[in-house]
Amino acid sequence: MQQDKVKIKLSGVSQTLLLPLWSRAKISRERNSLFYDAKAVELIEKIDYDFSVYDEAIPSYLPLLFVARAKQFDDKIRAYIRAHPRASVVNIGAGLDTTFYRVDNGIIHWYDLDLPAVIYIRKQLLPEPDRVTYIAKSLFDSSWCKDVKHTENGVFMIAGGLLRYFEEAQVRQLFLLLADNLPGGEIVFDVDVESDIGPWIDRFPPEQQGAVRAALMKAMKESWETAPKDERDKLIATLTASVKPKGNEWTDIAAWWHQLSDKEMEEAWHDFRILSNWGLARWVLEDANEITEWDHRITVIDQFPLFKNIPRDSLSKEMRQFIDDSGRSNLLNIIHLRV
């Protein structure tokens, strides 16, 4: 008998967990010599969601962002557990991430941390295997650190696509929490280097900028239609544009959007960042050494561009061009710290 599919109903930052999963599955199916995630392919078949909206709205090269991050994280984890084979690894903001299944050495202890609503769905799709513990708490609730055991064998943490949704003060709070509770632990995360839409899109070649804008608008539409009415009303009230939308339905927003000047549109992109499940980063960072100024316990181990050493042989011309342009523009970095 075929198992019933699990319907995903989430809001806010948690909604972002589907796109990385779909991206890993898509690349696994189409370019498995570059990257293969069997568990992601399996999960896609278990979820009651129309993933065709991604095929229609997402440029073909964007899944590379998620796969490159996964490969870089995998390499960092494997290097750490070679030196600390019985380490505890914590996936902060785990969503439906499947890293454990790609890197497990048979003896590590793994912890997936996320909000209760996400962990509930994760348990439906991915019941906890041996040596894996799900922690249903906010990342800002320091009590989760006490749920991490075997810390004497080393602690390694990853935070993929997560910190961009928080303000700098919140990110700082998290790193100080880690330094207080898991001293000597290491963490790898990705970070944007630009938050404003104009300069960010300008980093792409002209022939790709239209597709990037379209993808962002699609994400904004989906976020708007799922946001609570009070959140939509709050955003409209705080818009800096001289002319406001006539209502809070997406049709009102779309009509208003096309009336804006270039300058007003730039400001509107920035205003819409309060819808935290789409769009551009709230926290950006060019130089990881800036974080060491927050606390003397934090040290930088590594920083490098997202696409460093990513194989290109199996990629299309468009994908290779995207990697080249991203490298020149330095859109995203991977950072490795000790706390």
Secondary structure, DSSP 8 states (H G I E B T S, - for coil): -----EE----GGGGGGHHHHHHHHHHHHH-TTT---HHHHHHHTTEES-THHHHHHS-TTTHHHHHHHHHHHHHHHHHHHHHSTT-EEEEET-TT--HHHHH--SS-EEEEEE-HHHHHHHHHHS---TTEEEEES-TT-TTHHHH---GGG-EEEEE-S-GGGS-HHHHHHHHHHHHHHSTT-EEEEEEES--SHHHHHHTS-HHHHHHHHHHHHHHHHHHHHHS-HHHHHHHHHH--SSS--SSSSHHHHHHHHTT--HHHHHHHHHHGGGSTTSSS-SSB-S-GGGGGGT-TT-EEEEEEETTTT---TTS-HHHHHHHHHHHHHT-EEEEEEE-
